[in-house]
Protein backbone atom coordinates (compact mmCIF):
# COMPACT_ATOMS: atom_id res chain seq x y z
CA UNK A 1 0.00 0.00 0.00
CA UNK A 2 2.79 2.42 0.91
CA UNK A 3 4.67 4.02 3.78
CA UNK A 4 3.27 5.54 6.96
CA UNK A 5 5.03 7.51 9.67
CA UNK A 6 6.41 5.34 12.49
CA UNK A 7 4.64 7.40 15.19
CA UNK A 8 1.22 6.55 13.72
CA UNK A 9 1.72 2.81 14.36
CA UNK A 10 0.84 1.08 17.62
CA UNK A 11 1.37 -2.58 18.52
CA UNK A 12 -0.92 -4.59 20.80
CA UNK A 13 -0.38 -8.30 21.50
CA UNK A 14 1.90 -8.66 18.49
CA UNK A 15 -0.49 -7.01 16.02
CA UNK A 16 0.10 -3.62 14.37
CA UNK A 17 -2.63 -1.00 14.20
CA UNK A 18 -3.18 2.53 12.96
CA UNK A 19 -6.12 4.79 13.71
CA UNK A 20 -8.10 6.34 10.88
CA UNK A 21 -10.03 9.58 11.11
CA UNK A 22 -13.41 8.86 9.56
CA UNK A 23 -15.27 11.93 10.83
CA UNK A 24 -14.55 15.20 12.66
CA UNK A 25 -14.48 13.37 16.02
CA UNK A 26 -14.79 9.75 14.90
CA UNK A 27 -11.80 7.40 14.74
CA UNK A 28 -11.49 3.75 13.81
CA UNK A 29 -8.59 1.39 14.37
CA UNK A 30 -7.34 -0.71 11.49
CA UNK A 31 -4.98 -3.68 11.70
CA UNK A 32 -2.13 -3.35 9.21
CA UNK A 33 0.52 -5.70 7.88
CA UNK A 34 3.87 -3.95 7.89
CA UNK A 35 7.29 -4.47 6.38
CA UNK A 36 10.62 -2.69 6.54
CA UNK A 37 11.26 0.64 8.23
CA UNK A 38 12.87 3.29 6.05
CA UNK A 39 13.93 6.30 8.10
CA UNK A 40 10.88 7.43 10.08
CA UNK A 41 8.43 5.54 7.85
CA UNK A 42 7.23 1.94 7.78
CA UNK A 43 6.02 0.13 4.69
CA UNK A 44 2.39 -1.07 4.93
CA UNK A 45 1.34 -4.03 2.78
CA UNK A 46 -2.31 -4.28 3.78
CA UNK A 47 -4.98 -2.76 6.02
CA UNK A 48 -5.18 0.66 4.37
CA UNK A 49 -6.69 1.98 1.19
CA UNK A 50 -6.06 5.08 -0.83
CA UNK A 51 -7.69 8.12 0.74
CA UNK A 52 -7.52 6.82 4.33
CA UNK A 53 -6.61 9.56 6.83
CA UNK A 54 -4.09 8.01 9.23
CA UNK A 55 -3.86 9.73 12.63
CA UNK A 56 -0.39 11.10 13.45
CA UNK A 57 -1.00 12.81 16.80
CA UNK A 58 -2.85 11.48 19.83
CA UNK A 59 -2.26 7.83 18.91
CA UNK A 60 -1.52 6.80 22.52
CA UNK A 61 -4.79 8.35 23.74
CA UNK A 62 -6.75 6.56 21.01
CA UNK A 63 -4.96 3.32 21.86
CA UNK A 64 -6.05 3.68 25.48
CA UNK A 65 -9.66 4.36 24.55
CA UNK A 66 -9.82 1.66 21.90
CA UNK A 67 -8.18 -1.13 23.88
CA UNK A 68 -9.37 -0.08 27.34
CA UNK A 69 -5.98 0.83 28.82
C-alpha positions as CSV (number, residue, x, y, z in Angstrom):
1,X,0.0,0.0,0.0
2,X,2.8,2.4,0.9
3,X,4.7,4.0,3.8
4,X,3.3,5.5,7.0
5,X,5.0,7.5,9.7
6,X,6.4,5.3,12.5
7,X,4.6,7.4,15.2
8,X,1.2,6.5,13.7
9,X,1.7,2.8,14.4
10,X,0.8,1.1,17.6
11,X,1.4,-2.6,18.5
12,X,-0.9,-4.6,20.8
13,X,-0.4,-8.3,21.5
14,X,1.9,-8.7,18.5
15,X,-0.5,-7.0,16.0
16,X,0.1,-3.6,14.4
17,X,-2.6,-1.0,14.2
18,X,-3.2,2.5,13.0
19,X,-6.1,4.8,13.7
20,X,-8.1,6.3,10.9
21,X,-10.0,9.6,11.1
22,X,-13.4,8.9,9.6
23,X,-15.3,11.9,10.8
24,X,-14.6,15.2,12.7
25,X,-14.5,13.4,16.0
26,X,-14.8,9.7,14.9
27,X,-11.8,7.4,14.7
28,X,-11.5,3.8,13.8
29,X,-8.6,1.4,14.4
30,X,-7.3,-0.7,11.5
31,X,-5.0,-3.7,11.7
32,X,-2.1,-3.4,9.2
33,X,0.5,-5.7,7.9
34,X,3.9,-3.9,7.9
35,X,7.3,-4.5,6.4
36,X,10.6,-2.7,6.5
37,X,11.3,0.6,8.2
38,X,12.9,3.3,6.0
39,X,13.9,6.3,8.1
40,X,10.9,7.4,10.1
41,X,8.4,5.5,7.8
42,X,7.2,1.9,7.8
43,X,6.0,0.1,4.7
44,X,2.4,-1.1,4.9
45,X,1.3,-4.0,2.8
46,X,-2.3,-4.3,3.8
47,X,-5.0,-2.8,6.0
48,X,-5.2,0.7,4.4
49,X,-6.7,2.0,1.2
50,X,-6.1,5.1,-0.8
51,X,-7.7,8.1,0.7
52,X,-7.5,6.8,4.3
53,X,-6.6,9.6,6.8
54,X,-4.1,8.0,9.2
55,X,-3.9,9.7,12.6
56,X,-0.4,11.1,13.5
57,X,-1.0,12.8,16.8
58,X,-2.9,11.5,19.8
59,X,-2.3,7.8,18.9
60,X,-1.5,6.8,22.5
61,X,-4.8,8.4,23.7
62,X,-6.8,6.6,21.0
63,X,-5.0,3.3,21.9
64,X,-6.1,3.7,25.5
65,X,-9.7,4.4,24.5
66,X,-9.8,1.7,21.9
67,X,-8.2,-1.1,23.9
68,X,-9.4,-0.1,27.3
69,X,-6.0,0.8,28.8
